[in-house]
């Protein structure tokens, strides 16, 4: 695995893109970026290629919000990784976001409403703009399934915890480089 990684961007920047697809509402289809496409990426073009992942037909403001959420999640993961004695050989990050603008807005509105309801249950005072209000939806199960984005660490087959090995510098190197690239996509 290590030898194989040396021949990809994993060896130079600590991560590689494997494959991804992007939903296009205008055609109701996906643009697929295959494993073959991703194998040809270099450190010189990986950032611009990764930007294709965020080319769903959603507003710039929503796109930036989703990227900022990914950034916060990666920052949190980095903080956890700094305090763990483990190795994540061959582990992957799975990035998912809703690319259909109508479903995305519905999801965001339901998340706002759910957060509003949670705060009300706790007795906290909050103010909602008229734009933030929405009609009640009796189908709570459907609400739970809607999420505008998600980031998961997957593929743990070669990962392990072990005392006295220190933090996983290679994983942290890759996460920090990924963070640098994502930050170029937003105005932070």
N, C-alpha and C positions, 0 to 999 in steps of 0.2 A: 504493500500500500504506500509506503513512504517513497519507494523508488518510482512508483507510478505518479505520485503527487509531484515529484520533482520535475516532471515533464509537462506539467500544466501550470496554470496560475496559482494553484495551491502551493507550489514550491516557492514562488516569489512574493505573493501577497497574502498567503494563508487561507485562501478560499477559491472556489471555482463555481461557476454556474453550471448546472447539470442539464436542465431543460426547463422551459416554461411556456405558458400560453397566456394570451391576452384576449379578453372578450371585446368584440366590436358590436355595439348596439345597432349601428346603422345597417349591418349585414346579418345580424343575429348569428354570428359565427365567431370562431376563435382563430387568432393568428398563432400558429405553433412555431416555437423556436426549439428545434430538435436537439438531441444529444450531439448529433454531428455538427450542427451549427455551433453549439457551446464548446465543443472540443477544440475548435479553431480559434477561440478567443485568446487574446494575449493581454499582458498588463497594459498595453497601450490602448486597447479598445474595449476592455471589459466594462468600464464605467458607462460608456455610451451604449453598449449593448444592454447593460442592466437597466438603463433608462427606458428601453423598450417595454420592460415589464410594467411600467407605469403609464402606458399609452392608451389605457381604456378611455372611452369617450365620456369622461366625467369632467366637471369643472376644475380649473386650476386650483381653486381654493380647496376643494374636497381632496384632490390629489395631494396637495401639500399637507393637509391634515392627516391623511393616511400615512404618508411618509414620516411625518413627525411622530405618529404613534409607533411605527416600526422603530424609529430612532430611540424613543423612550424605552421600548421593550428590550432593545439590544443593549442600551446603557444599563438596564437592570440586570440583564444576563451577565454582562461584564462584571458588575459588582458581586454577583453570586460566585462567578468563576474565580475571582480574586481570592475568595475565602475557602475554596474547596480544594482538596487534594485528590485530583482525579485526572483522567486522560480521556479525551473524546476523539479517539481515532475513528475516522470514517463517519462521524455523526454529521447530520445535515440540519439546516434551517429550512423550514417550509413556510414560505410567505404566501398568504392568501388575502385577497381583498375583493370586495364586490365590484365588478366592472360594469354592471348594468346601472345606469344613473338613476332610473326610477326606483329600483329595488334598494339601491344604496341610500337614497333619500328616505325611503320608508324605514329602513333599518336604523338610520341615524335618528330619525324622529322617535322611533320606538325606544331606542336606547336613552334618549333625552327624557322621554316620559317615564321610563322605568327608573332612571336616576332621580327624577323629580319625586316620584312616589316613594322611593326609599328614604329620601331626605324628609318628606312629610311624615313618614312613619316614625322617624327618629325625633320628630318635633322641631326640626330646624326650619328657620324662615328662609325662603328663597323667593326670588322674583323671576317670572317668565315673561319674555317678550311675546307679543302676539304670534310671531313667527315660530316660537317654540311650542305652542299649544297644538294639540291634535285631538282628533276624535278618539273616544275610548274604543279599544278592540277587545272583545270578550275572549278571543282565542289566545290565552296566555301561552299555550304550548308553541304556537307559531312565533310569538314574540321571543321566546327563549332561543329559538333556532336562528333568529336573525342577528347577524353580527357584521359590522362593516369591514372588519379586517381580523386577521389572526396570524400569530407567529408561533411556531412550534419547533422544538428541538426534537429531531427524529433520528432513527437509525443508530441504535446504541449497541449493536452486536459486538463491536470491538472496544467498547468503553468500559472503564472500571474506576473504582475508588481504591486508594491505597494510602496508608499512612506514610508520612515522611517523604513523599515525592514532590511536595510543593504544588503550587498552582500550575495549570496547564498553559505555559507560555505560548505554545504554538496556536492554541485555540484563541487565546487573548489577542495574539498578533493578527489573526484573521478577522476576528470581530472588530478590532479597532480599525483595520483597513476598510472593512465593510462600512463601518460607521462614517469614516471620512468620505466615502463615495456617496452614501445617502445624504449626508449634510450638503453636498454640492447641489443636490436636487431641490433644496428648500432654502429659503432665506432665514437663516438662524443667526 
